[in-house]
Amino acid sequence: MPKCPFGKKACLIGKLHAAPEEIMELPDRFRRTRSLHGPCPVTTFGPKACMLQNPKTIMHIQDPASQRLTWNKPPKSVLVIKKIRDASLLQPFKDLCIYLTEVNNMIVYVEKKVLEDPTIVNDDSFGPVKKKFCTFREDYDDISNQIDFIICLGGDGTLLYASSLFPGSVPPVMAFHLGSLGFLTPFNFENFQSKVTQVIEGNAALVLRSRLKVKVVKEHREKKTRIQNGIEENGVMSPTLEMNKEGFKQAIQYQVLNEVVVDRGPSSYLSNVDVFLDGHLITTVQGDGVIVSTPTGSTAYAAAAGASMIHPNVPAIMITPICPHSLSFRPIVVPAGVELKIMLSPDARNTAWVSFDGRKRQEICHGDSISITTSCYPLPSICFQDPVSDWFESLAECLHWNVRKKQNNFVVDEEEEF
């Protein structure tokens, strides 16, 4: 079950899985007549059969239609993520930061390399505002307990980057569409002041985008780049070592918003990887690779590989092959609660490569494994309208879903009517 506090001060309000008449009272423009979840199933079957009740397995699920943001305390700190190397975003970035610092008296966090942009460095008028910023460096500084909410300026990549900064609870994310695609960024920047004010006041709908908790376990191989304090030269904390009956193994964990991609890398051979579900071998992928995605990721690489698109409120994990050498290997959807494990097949001719939301790409060798489960820390994405309207709007505007010239109707001659 997802954890509903987001960062230090934000949390969720709303009803648990309920009948339509019990859905929490909301303003008319937010109220739905029925739950987004299906109805609670009747557990008596015919005149004599019923479901065996097990109290330990009961899970209460909040109705997504009633998920709204609230603050335990007024937010004071905001992380602003700007798409790097995009000159068109400099003015919106400045306007937003001035509004947050001077009008709302908030503490603004930005990544250090954002302020190293020559245009910002040479802008004397922006200097007094820039001095108020708190800066951080990815992989060096932990800001997870210092941010109340996040504002993204750019495309979908800024939202993926925001997710990668928070291995635990993620603060609410407000994403402005200033990039190329913008499937995950529902807000336009015009009149941003009123939209940001609504979020600060706690007046916003949320969609909880599930993430994948991924654990990569590798055979321990000595590295020459290791320096003092357990930090490598690239600034990434060195992985933990686990001891099992086969010896030491390296274990690294990731939180993934879109997908885990396992592919054949530079090799000309087919990838040959085994996929296990809850410890049972379900298939061997022979092709270019396999994609394990969240519902959010189902509209990304998985959609390009022929998968169905899943609404982010559906609790599921999608498994999609990449160019499989089989006519019958179709994408499948499995319950969100399962544990998947991917390993090289014993007779694989080559290694495989894995990436997480398109980043941290690394080689997978014999003896290594990738374990994937649904994380209990979703990404709370702030909606422009509501989870359903925003999703279909993105399908229409970004992917042009089911766009087709309409068929003409039959023209009936008036004389033929008589």
N, C-alpha and C positions, 0 to 999 in steps of 0.2 A: 504494500500500500504506500503511495507517495507521501512524503513528509510535507506538511502544509505550511510550516513557517519558512519564509523565504528571506534569507539574510537575517539581520538583527531585529528589524522592526516591522516587516511586512508579514501578513498572514492571509488566510482565506476565510471568507464568510460564505454561508450557504447551507442548504439542507443536505443531509445524507440521502441515499437512495430512497425515494419516497413516492407515494401515489400522487397523481396530478393535483388533487385538491390540497395536498400537503406541501406543495412547493412554496418556498419562502416568498413572502410578500415583497415585490419589487415595484418600482415605478412602471407605469403602463408600457413605456417604450422598451423596457427590459423584460417584461413578463412573458413567459411562455405558457402554453396551455397544457404541456405535457413534458415529462422528463426526457432528456436525451438518451438516457439508458432505457433499455427495454423494460417491460413490466416485470415485477417479481414473479417468477414462475410458480404456478400451483404445484405443490409437491405431493398431492394425492393422485393416484393413477388408477382409474376404475373404482369399483366398489370396495376393494380390499387391499390394494397396494399403496405404499407411501414411501417417501424418502426417509432413510435412516438419519436421524438428526445427530449431528456432531458439533457441539458448541465451539470446539477448538478451531473449526474451519470456517466459522462465520466471519465475513469481512464486510464492513460497511463502506459503501462507495458513495461519494458525494455526487449529486447530479451536476453534470457540467453546465447545464443551463443556468444554474444559480451561483456559479463560481465568480465571486467579485473580490476585488482587492480591498483590504483595509490595513490601517497602520496601528500598531500597538503604541507607538510614539511618533511624533512628527518626523519625517525624514530630514536629515541634515547633510548627508553626503551623497554625491552622485558620481558615477563613473561614466565619462563621455568617451565613446569609442568612435574614432573617425577612420574612414578608409584612407590608407596611406597612398601617397603619390597621386593625389587627385586634386588639382588646383581648384576645380569648381566647388569643392567642399569647404574651402578656407573661409569664405564669408559666412555661410551658415554656421560653421563651427564657432567663429568669433561671436556672432549674434547670440547663439545659444549660451555660450560661456558667460558673456556679459550679463545676459538675463538671469542666469542661475546665481552668479556671484553678487551682482549689484542689486537686483530686484528681490531675489529670494534669499539672499545671504547664505548660500549653501557652499559647502566645501566641495570643490571639483577635483576629481582625480583624472589624470590623463597619462597615457603612456609616454615615456621620456622621448622616444623617437618621433612622436607627433610634433613636439615643440622644436625639434631639430630641423624642421622644414625651413628652407631659406626664406620663404615668403613670410613666415611667422617671425623668424629671427630678425628680419630687417624691418618689421612693422613697429615703429616707435609708439604709435597710438595704442597698440595692443599690449605694450610692455607692463603697465600697471596691473592689468588683469592677469597677465601671465605669471606675475610674481605671487599671486594668490593660489596657484595650482599646487596640488600634491602630485608628484610624479612617481612612477614605478617602472620596473623593467620585467618583462615576461621571463619566467623561469628563475628569476632571482628574488623578487619581492612577493610576499604573500599578502594580498589585500582582501582576502575572502571575508574577514570579519570586520572590515572597515567601510564597506559599501552598503548603502541603503537601497538604492536602485540604479539602473543602468539605462543610458540613452545611447542608441547606435545611430550613426550617420553614415549611410552607404547602402550596400546591397546585402544579400543573404549572408555573405562571408563575414560581415561584422557580427552578426548574431552567432554564427558558429564559433568565431573567435571569443566572444563573450562567454559562451558556454565552457570553452576550454580553460578559462581562467579560474573556474570555480569547481574544484573536485567534490565539494559537498553541497550545502544549500546555496541555491542561486537566488540573488535578489531579483525583483521584478524587472523585466526588460521592456523598454519602449523603443521600437525600431522605426526610424524615418526612412522612407524610400528615396534614396539619393544615389542609387547604384544603377546597374544595368537591368537586372531581372526583378528583384523585389517581391518574390513570392512570400517571404516571411516578414516583410516590412510593410505593414498596412497603413502607416501614417504618412501623409504628405506634409512638407515642411511649411507650407503657407499657414499663417496664423498659429505657429507652433506655441506661442505663449499661452493661449487658452487651453491647448491640449495638454501641455506640461502641467499647468495649474490644476487641471482636473485630476491628474495622476497624483500630484502632491496632496490633494485633498482626499484621496482615496476613492474617487468616483470613476471606477473603470472595471470593465469585464476582463476576465483572465481565461486563457487556454493553457492548460498544463501540458507542455510538450515533453513526453517521456524521453528519457535518455538511456543509453546502454552502458552498463558497467562492464568494462572489458579488462580482463587480466591476462597478460602475456607472460608465460613462463618459459624461460630459455635455459638450455644447458649453460652452466657458468663458463664463460670464456674470458680470460684475462684481457684487460684493456691497458694500453700504454698511455692513455690520456688521463689516467686517474691522478688527481692532485690531492692536497690536504683537505680535511674537513668533509670528505666524502662527496666533493663536487667535481664534476668533470669540466674540461676546458670550455665546453659549450654552455656551461651554466646550468645544466640539467642535474637535478639531484640524482645521485647514483641509486640504482634499484636495490631493493632489499634482497637478501639472500635467504632462501628457504632450504631446509635440510630434509631430505626424504631418504628412502632406502637406496635410491640410485645416486645419492650425493647432493652437492650444492646445485641449486638452480636460481636464476635471477627471476624476480617477479616484479612486473611493472603494471600499474593500473591506469586506466584512462576512463573519462566520462565522454560519451559520444552522443551527439545530438542527431546527426543524419545517418551515417552508415559506417560499418566496418567493411573494407574491401580487401579480399585476398585474391591475388592474381599471380600470373606466371612470371611477372617482371620482364627482364631482358631475354629470357630463355625462349628459344623457338619451339620447345616441346610443350605439349599440353600440361596444364597444371593437373595435379593428381592429389586431391586432398580428401580426407575422410571427415564427415560431419556427424557428430554424435548429438543426440537429444536426450537429456537426463540420463546419460551414461550408456545409451543404446545407439549403435551405429545405424543411421537411417539411410545414408547414401554416400557414394563417392563421387565427387565432382571431377569430371574429366572435360576440360574446356579451357577457356581463358581465365576463369576464376569464379568467385561467388561473392554476392553482396548480402550482408546481413544488415537490415535497416529498421529504423523506427517508423511509425506512421508519418512523422514529419519528413523522414528521408525517403518515403515512398514516392514523393513527387520530384526527387532529384535523380541520382544515377540509376536507381532502380527503375524509375519510369522509362528512362532511355533504354534500359535493357529488357523492356517488355512487361514489367510488373504492373499490377493494379495500383491505383492511388487510394490511400486509406486516410480517413479523417483523423486528425491528431487526438481526438477523444476516444478512439477505439483502442482498447488495450491489446496490443499485438506486437509480434516481431515478424518481419517478412524475410524470407530466404529466396534470393533470386540468382540463378546461374548467369554467368557471362559467356555468351556464345558456347553453350554446351555441345559436345559432339554426340548429341542424342536428340531424336525428334520428339521424345516424350517427356523431357525434363522441363516441367513448367514451374513458375514461381509458386511458392506456397506461403500461407500465413499460419503461424503457430501461436498458441497462447502466450501472453506476456510473461507468465510466471515460470516458463521452462528455462533450463540452462543448456546452452549450446556449447559445444566444444569442437574446435577445428584443428586438425593435425595433418601433417604430410602423411600420405599413404606409405606403408613400408616399402612398396615397390616403385615409388615415385622416381622419375629419372632426374628431376631437378628440384631446386628449392622453390619456395614461394615468397611473395612479398605481401606485406600488409600495411594499410594506412587507415587512419582514423579521422573521419571528416576531412579527408584529403591532406592530412598532415602526419608528422611523426613516422614517415615511411621507413620500414625496416624489413630485414630479411628473416624468413622463418625456415629453419633447418630441421633435419630429422631429430626427433626428441623434444622439439619445442611444441607448445600448445597455446591456443587462444580460447579462453573461456568467456562467454557472453551471456549476461542476464540483464533483465530490466532493472535500472537503477531506482532507488527509492528517492532520489533527488531529481525531480523534473525541472525543466526550465519554464518559469511562469512568464508567458508572453502576454503583454497587454494588448487587448483587442481594440480595434477602431469602433466596431459595432458590437458583434458577438461572435463566438467561435464558428457558428455555421455560416453566417453571412460573409464573414471575412474570408473563409476558405473558398467558398464558391466564387467570390469576387476575384480571388487570386487565380483560380482555375481559368476564369474567363479572360482576365486582363493579361496574365503572364503566359499561360500555356495555350490560350485560345481553344479551350476545351470544347469539342463538338461544334466547331465553327464550320458551317456549310451553307452554300447557296440554297435557299429554300425552293422546294419543288412548286411549280406552278399548278394552280387548280385547273380543272376542266372548264373550258369556256362553252357554255350551253347557248345555242342559238335559240332566240325567243320563239321562232317559228316551230322548232322541234318540240317545244313544250306542249303544244296543242295537237 
